[in-house]
Amino acid sequence: MSYLQFDKTLMTNLEEALKKEVLRSNRSGAYSCSTILDCNTRKYHGLLVVPVPELDDENHVLLSSLDCTVIQHGAEFNLGLHKYQGDNYSPRGHKYIREYDCQQVPTTIYRVGGVLLKREQMFQHFEDRVLIRYTLLDAHSKTTLRLQPWLAFRSVREFTHENPRASRDYSEVRNGIKTCMYPGYPDLYMQTSKKAAWVFRPDWYRGVDYPKETERGYASNEDLYVPGYFEVDIKKGESIVFAAGTKEIAPTKLKELAEFEVNIRTPRDNFYHCLVNSAHQFLNYRDGETYLLAGYPWFKCRARDMFISLPGLTLTNNEEDHFKQVMATAEKAIREFIEGKPLSVHVYEIEHPDVLLWAVWCIQQYCKFASMDKGIEQYGTLARDIMAWLIDGRHPNLYLHDNGLVYANGRDKAITWMNSSQGGHPIVPRSGYIVEFNALWYNALCFTAQLARKQGDESSAEDLEKIAAKCQKSFVGTFLNDYGYLLDYVDGTMIDWSVRPNMIFACAFDYSPLDAKQKKGVLDMCTKELLTPKGLRTLSPKSGGYNPMYVGPQVQRDYAYHQGTAWPWLAGFYLEACLKVFGYSRVSFVERQLVGYEEELFYHCIGTLPEVFDGNPPFHGRGAMSFAMNVAEIMRVVKLLDKYIIEQ
């Protein structure tokens, strides 16, 4: 039995099956995404969703879905499924599904009487094109397939409705047609590997409903345009490939291309391989640059997420080339920022105070992976330039004080990863001496001192170590309280006693301002108050304002986002700290914790990890369907654990 496989019992249960999504992407930022029933439940879902830079910086749904109808002896069996307003589903083609498998590519087996039909879906690696291969496994009489495309041609953040502006024009191309509903959009080419009859029968299907949008407090219905359908005979044992893309392709290449795309996929046959497959989906090539998307379906390349995610998504799988490609783009952004120039690359939020410190941490991980000498050769100058710039006080919102700590103003604007806001003001206004900023700062000081000494620059190394010594003493005096855990931030007389996970970084980094006893105290508090099977809570249930359920309209979700929800990426640092502090005695504990993430691969977007979880049982996955930092940190823990097991 395949790893990611679901049987008829689940597939015919709408309540359960519609919760499970599947995502395929290419390296341009385009993707194909729906539920495992091919019934769209989000406005972000679609068979072909592509960036259209001529219009804006968003993705756009061109082809929403493709209904397949099996025709035998004049009887029609539509295998599609759509939800309409009022909890109505039509045409309920899910009742014909016998099994679903996603180990290699999303594969659905349908049985209609004596017909056994296999549907496989591939998203092309380096072109904006989706391929769907239909194979007739069994049939006892003449069989015809009717393929009916549902078009949207709209931003993922909007809806389309029946209107007279939508163009019905189309042109015939080899084995298919091309069409474009609105000016500014690319042509959509729809072709088949075998010559099919095209029947032009334009119509709008009204009131298509997306329940995930209702859950999130948004409008949830639209109309979709169906221009007609393709009809083609298929014989037992024969395969026919349908392609939809922004460029024409020779129909004779479609079968070969489909087979190629199937064979080059990383098999999702175990926990780690699923994470590797997911990791590759965040890579994004654009205008000669390489980025890491923060998540799907709505995130772009955010600087902090990029630096936290990059080691886990690349180095853990020995993909050093991918690391270097992303870092080449990231270094451009860093250099332009510290030189006060407009950014020429599409990296967002690099101005946040902790971002450059995460960049130094990222370089540190590369040095551990490749060797200190190779790390110095590649990024030593960058790391030291970042630190010199910060020490000189040139960052607009990160100030080095005489006590060795760094200070940032976050009273009026969210500046940390806890960045939810309402009315332009942070919901969690963390300001002053912020605990993870200063843990990052101490780690960066010690690491760059090591770089300087390795390069023979003793004077610079000593200067950095002097600041680090001040920082270490002040860190303990400022953040460590009588209860054995760390304050979240201190700003003059404002002291935040909330038990939050940001203190875990001081235990996890290679250079910690805490001694062994202090680290154990922090770990104990995180274990007792914050640990869940899906990550660390963002706030202890015993702290005021605890709000663990990430549900409801936007405002309600914003107030829960960092007030009790659980995040797997935080657990990555927590588990790393456990291994560092307790060693081999925590190996079995870490293994048990990873089970909570493996089981999630079957529940939300299959094969990956979502953005956030409710902080209370049953810990439902919420938010973005696939989140880079979560995937990266769990991958990194898996590899850290392997080292401990091998050494035993």
N, C-alpha and C positions, 0 to 999 in steps of 0.2 A: 504493500500500500504506500502511496506517495505521502510525503510529509504534509503538504498543504492540499488536502483533499476533503471534499464534503459530499455526502451521499444524498440520495433522493429525499430522505426524510427531512433533512435540514433545508434543502433547496426549495422544497414545496411549502416551507413554513415562512410566510412573508414576514412575520414579526421578527424572526431571528435572522433570516438571510439578508434582509434589506439593511441590517446594521453593518454588514461586512462589505468593505469597499476594496477595490483593487486599483493600483496605480502603475502605469508604465510611462516612462519619459525618455526623451533623448537629451543630447547635450546642448541644445539650443534654448532650453527652457520650455519647449512644447511638451505636452503630455496627453495621455489618454487615460480617462478615469471614470469609473462608475461603480455600481455595486456588483457583487458576483452574479446577480440576476440580470445584469445589463439594464436595470431600471434606475434612471437618474433620480437622486434624492437631494442633490445640491445644485445650486446655480453654477457651481464650479465644475460640475461633471460634464463630460462630453467625450465622444470618440476621437475628435481631433480638436485640440485646444492649443493655439499657437500665439506667440508674441507677434504683434503688428506694430513695429517701431514707427511706421509712418503715421500712425494714429495717436499712440500714447505709450506709456510704459507698462501697460497691463497685458495679460493674456486675453485671448478672444476665442469663444466657442464658434467654430465653423460648422462642423458636423456634430450634431447633438447625439444622434443614435442611428442605428440601422436595423430595421425590422426585417426578419427573414420569414417568408411564408413557404411551407412545403405544400406542393400541389400534386395530388394523385387522383386519377379518375374524376377530375373536375372538382374534387373536394379540396378546400383550402384550410390549412392549419397554420395560423400565425404564431410564431415562436416568441414574439415580442412581449414586452411588459412596460406599461406606463401608468403612473399614478395621476389621477385627475382630482379635482376639487371634490370635497365631500367623501373622502376615503374610498373613492371608486378606482378600481384597477381594470385595465383593458389593454390588450386582449388576453391576458393571463396565460401567456405562453410558458410560464415557469412550471406549469403542471406537467409539461412534457420532458422536463429535465430529469436525467437519470443519475448523473454525477458531474462534479466540477473539480478540476485539478489545476493547480497553479505552480507545480514544481518547476517546469521549464517555461511555458507560456500559459496564459489563461486559456483553459480548454474546457468546453462544455459538451457533454454528450446528451443528445435529445433522442427520444423514441416516440414516433408517431405511428401507431399501428405496426406495420411491418418495416417501417423506415427507421434506420439508425443513422443519425447524422452527427458528425463531429464538427465543432466550431472552434478554431484556434485564432487567437488575436495577438498580433505583434505590432510593436511601435518601432519604426525604423530608427537606427542609432544616430545617423547623421543627416537625416532629411526629415522634414515635417510631413510625415506620411504614416498612416495607420494601415495595416494589412490584416485582412480577415480571411482565413482559409477554411472553406467548407469541404468536408470529405464525406462522401456517401458510403458508410460502412456496410450497409445492408439495405436492400429493397427488392421487392418481388414483382414490381411493375414499373412502368415509365414514371419518372419523377422529375418535377420542375421546381426550381427555386425562384422565388420572387424577392428581390432585394429593394427595400423602400427606404431611402435616406431622409432623415429629419434634420432640417437646417435651422441654424440660429443666427449666425453672423452678428454677434454682439459681445461686448465685454463680459468678463466673468463676474463683474460687479453690478451688472444691469440685467434687465429682462427685455425680451422682444415681444411685441404684440402685433396682431394683424394690422397692416397699414398699406396704403397705396404706393408708398415709396419703394417698397421692396421689388426689385427687378425679377421678372420671371424669365428673362432671356437666358438662353443657353446655346452653346455651340457643340457640335459633335467633334470628338477627338477619337483616337484609336481605341476601339472597344469601350467607348464610354462618352461622357460629356464633361464640359467645364461650365461653371456658372459662378456668378458673383451677385449677391443680393444688394450691396450698397457700395457707392464710390469710396475709394480709399482702402478697401479690403483686397487681399489677393484673390485670384481665381481659385476655385476649388475644383480639382480634377478628380472625377470618380470613374474608375476603369475596372474592367474584369479581365482575368487571364484568358477566358474563353469568350468569344463573341456572344454578346447578349442582346436581346431586343430591348430598346429603350422606349417606354410608353410615357409620353408627356401627359400628366394628369395633375395639374397644380391644385393644391388645396392647403388650407390652414387647419391645424389641429389645435383647438382652443382649450384653455384651462388646464394645461399640464402643470402639475403641482409638485413642489419640492419640500418634503416634510422637514428636512434638516434646517431649512431656512425658517420655517415656522418655529422650530425649537429655539432658534437663536433670536427670535423676536423681529424678523424681517418679513417683507412681502415675499410671497412664495409661489406665484403662478405666472405662467407666460403662455404665449401661443407659438407654435413652431410650424415652419413652412415645409411642406412636402411637395417637391416639384413633379414627382412621378415615380416610376419604378423600373428596375431592370428585371428581365425574365430570361432564364436560361435553363436548358435541360441538363441533367446530370446523371451519369451512369454509376452503377455500383462499382466502388473502388476508385472512382474519379475524384479529383480535387479541383476546386475552382477558387481562385483568389480574387477578392475584392480589395481595391486600393483606393484610398482617399488622401490626397495630398495637395500641396500648393504648387507642385510642378508636375508636368506630364511625364509619364514613364512608358517605355516600350512594353506592351502587354506580354510579349514573349519572355520578358525577364522576371515577371511577377512570381512564378512558381519557384524559380531558383532563388530569388531574393527572400521569399518567405522561408524557405528551407534554411538559408544562411542565417537569417535572424533567429530562428529557433535554436540552431546549433551553437551560436556564440553566446547564448545566455548562461549566466552563472546559475547552475541548478539550485533551486531553493529546497534542498533536501535535508537541511538541519538548521538549528538555531543560528549558528554563526554565518552560514552561507546566505541565509535570509538577510542578515544585517549587512553583509558585503554587497548583496544585490541592491539593498536600499541605499547604502552609502554611495554607490555609483550614480544614483538618480539625482543627487544634489549637485553634481558637477555641471557647470554651465559655461559653454563657450560662446563668447559674444564679441564681435569686432576684433578678433585676434587676441582677446584676453580670456583668462580662465577664472571663474568665480565659484563660490560655494553658495547655493541658495540656502536660506535658513530653514526652509520647510515648504511643504505643499499643502494646500494649493495656492495660498495667497502671499507667501513671504518672498522677499527679494534677498539680495546679498547684504546682510547686516554685519558690520565689522566685528563686533564682539562675538557674535555667533560663529563667524568665520574662523577666528583665531582659536576659540574653544574647541570647535569641531574638527579642525583640519588634521591634527595628529591622529585622532581616533578614526577618522574616515579614510585615511590614506596610509599612514605609517604602520598601523596595526596589520594591514594586509600587504605590507612590503611594497606599497605603491609610491615609491620615492619620487618618481617622475611627476605624478599628479600633485604631490606636495609642492614640488618646486614650481610647477606651472601656476598654482594658486598663489604661492608666495611671491612670484614675480609680479603679478597684478597687485597683490596686497602691498608690496614694497613701493610701487608707484604711488598708491594712495597715501601711504605713510609719508613719503618724501614730499609729496605735494602739500600735504597738510602741515607738516612742520616748517615748510618754507613759505607758508601763507598763500599758496597758489590755488586756483580753482581746481577741483578734482577732474581729471580727464577720464577716470574710470568710474564704473557704476557700483561703488561701494558706499553704503549708507551708514550714518551715525558714527563715523570715525572720530568725531569731535568729543564723544563721551569720555569722561576723565580716566576711566580704567582701561580703555581699549588698547592703548599702547603698552600697558603693563601685561595685558593678555598676549599681545604680540611677542613680548619678550619670553613669556611662559611657553608660547608655541615654538619659538626658536630653541628654547631649552629642551623641549621634547625631541626636536630633530637632532640635537647634539647627543642625546642619550641613545637615539636610534642609530645614527650614522657614525658617531665618534666625535669627540670634542674637536679634534683637528679639522675634520671635514665641516663641522658646524661653524667653526671660526672662519674657515675659508669662504663658506657660502654666506653666512649671516652675522659674523662677528662684528663687522663695522656697523651694520644696521642696528644691532642691539645696543652697542655702546653709544651710537649717535642718539638713539631714543633717550637713553638715560641721561646723557649730557644735556639734552634739550629740556628734559623735565627738571633736572637739578638747577639749571639756569633760570627756572621759573617762567618759561616761555609758553607753557600751556595756559589757555584762557581760563581754565577752571580746575586746576590741580596745583596746589601750592605746597612747597616743602617748608615746614616750620622748623624752628630751631631745635625742637625736641626730636627731630628725625622722622616725624610722621607727616603724611600728606593729608591735606585738607581740601574738600570740595564743597561747593555751595549747591545743595539740591532742594532748597526750601520751596522754590517757585517753579522748578522744572525737574522732571524725573531724569536722573542722570545715571542710575544704576540699572542692572538687569531687571530689577523690580520696577517696571516702567509704566504701569497702568496709570491713566490720568482721567480726570473728569473736569470739564470746564477749563481746560488748559493747566490744571494744577495736579500734582502727583497725589495719588490716593495713599501711597506709602512714602511720605516726604523724608527720605533718608539724606542727611546732610552733616557736614562737619568731618570729624574723623570717622570714616566708614570702615567697618571691620575688614571686609574682603579687599578693599582698596589697599589697606595698609599691610595685609598679609601678602598681597601681590607685590607691593613695593619692597618689602623686606626680602622676599624671594628674588626679585629682580636685582636688588643691590648685591646680594651675595653671589648670584649667578654671574653678573657682569664683572664683579671683582675677580671671579675665577677666570673669566675670559681674558681680562686685562693681564693677570699674572701669567697665564699661559702664553700670552703674546709678548711677555717680557716687560710689560709696562708696570713696574712695581709701584711707582708713585700714584698712578690712577687707581690701582688695586687698593692701596692703603687708604686713599681718600674715600672710596666707596665703602670700605669696611668700617671706617670711622662713622659714617652716616648710618650704616647698618647696626652698629653697636648702640648708637643713640636710639634708633628705631626699635630695636629689640627691648630695651629697657622701658621705653615709653609705651610700647604696645602692651606689655604685661600690666604696667601701672594704669593704663587708660581703659583697657577692655576687660581684663580678667576681674570678675567680681567674687564676692565671698561665697557664692553658691557653686563656684567651679566652672561656670560657663562664661562666654564672652558677650559683652554688650554689643548690640547691633550697630549703634553709632553713638558718638558723643559730640555735642555741639555746644560748647560753653556749659551752661547749667542744664541744657536739654540732654538727658540721658535716656536712651531707649533700652529698657530692660526686657523687651519682648524676646522670647526664645525663637530664634530664626535660624535657618540653615547656613547663613552666610559665614558663620564662625567655623564651619567644617574645613574651609580652605586653609586655615592656619595649621591644621593637622595633616593635610594631604600634600602640600607642596614640599619639594625636596629640601628647601630651607625654611624652617619654621622658627618664629620667635618664641615658641613655647617649649618647655622641657617635657620629658616623657610623662611625668605625673600630670602636668597641666593638660597635655593632649588627651590622656585617658579620661580626664574629667569632662572635657568637651565632647569626646566621643560618647561617653555614658549619657550625657544630656541629650545628644542627638538621637541616640538609640531609644531612650525612654519617651521622649516627647515628640519626635519628628518622623521616625522611621515607619514606613508603610511597605507593603509588598510591591508598590509601584514607584517608589522614590521617597525623597524627604519632603515632608510638609513644609510649606513656606511660613507657617506659623504654628506654634504649639496650641493644642486645644485648650490649654490652661491660660493662654494669653487673651487679653481683651480684644474683641473684634474678630475672633475666629469665625471664618466663613468658608467651609470646605467644599461646597457644592457649586461647581462651575456650570450653572444652568441659567436659563431665562434670557431676557433681553440683554442688549449690550451693556447697559449701565449695571445691571445686576451681576453680570459676569465680570465686569471690570472690578467690582468691589470684592469679588472672590478670588481673582486671578493670583494675587500674592498674599492672601490672607488665610491660607489653609490648604490650598490645592497641593498636590504632590507632583514632583518633577523627577523623572528618571536620571537626567544628567547630573543632578545634585547627588544622587545615590552613587554615581560613578566615582565622585571624589570621596564620598563617605566610605565606600568599600575599599578604595585605594588606601585611605587613612587606616582602616581596620587592618589591612595587610601590613602596612608599615609599622604600626604601633604594636600589634599583637603577633605578627608573623604567621608561622604555620598553624598555630592554634585556631586561626580564624578561616582557614581554607574551606572547611566544610560549611561554615556559616555563610561565606560568600557564595558558594555553590548553591545553597538553598535559596539565597536571595535572588539569584539569577533565574530561578524557576518562575518567579512572578513576572518577569519580562518575556520569557519564552512563551508562556501561555497567552500573552497579549497578542502574539503574532497571528492568532486565529480569530480575534474578536473585533478589531476595529478596522483599520486598513491592513489587510492580511500581508504578513511578511515584513512589517515595519512597526515602528512605535509612534504613537500620537504625541501631541504637544504636551498635554497635561492630564492629570487624573484627579477625580474627586478625592479629597483628603479623608473621607469616611467610607466605610464599607458600603457597597461592594466595589468601590474604587473604579468607577466607570471611566473609560478613556474619553477625553473631550478635546475640543479645539481643532487645530490643524491635524490632518490625517497622518502626516509623516513629518517628523521634526529632527533636524540634523544633529543638534547637540545631544539629544537623547540617544539616537542611534550611535553616535560617535563615542560617548562615554561608556555605554554598555559594551561596545566592541573593545574599548581600551581595557576595561576590567576583565573581559574574557581572556585577553592576551596576558595581562598581569597575572591572572590566576594560573594560566598555563606555565608561567615561569616558576611559580612556587611549587606546582605539582611536579614539574620536571626535576627541580632541584631536590625535592624530597626523595 
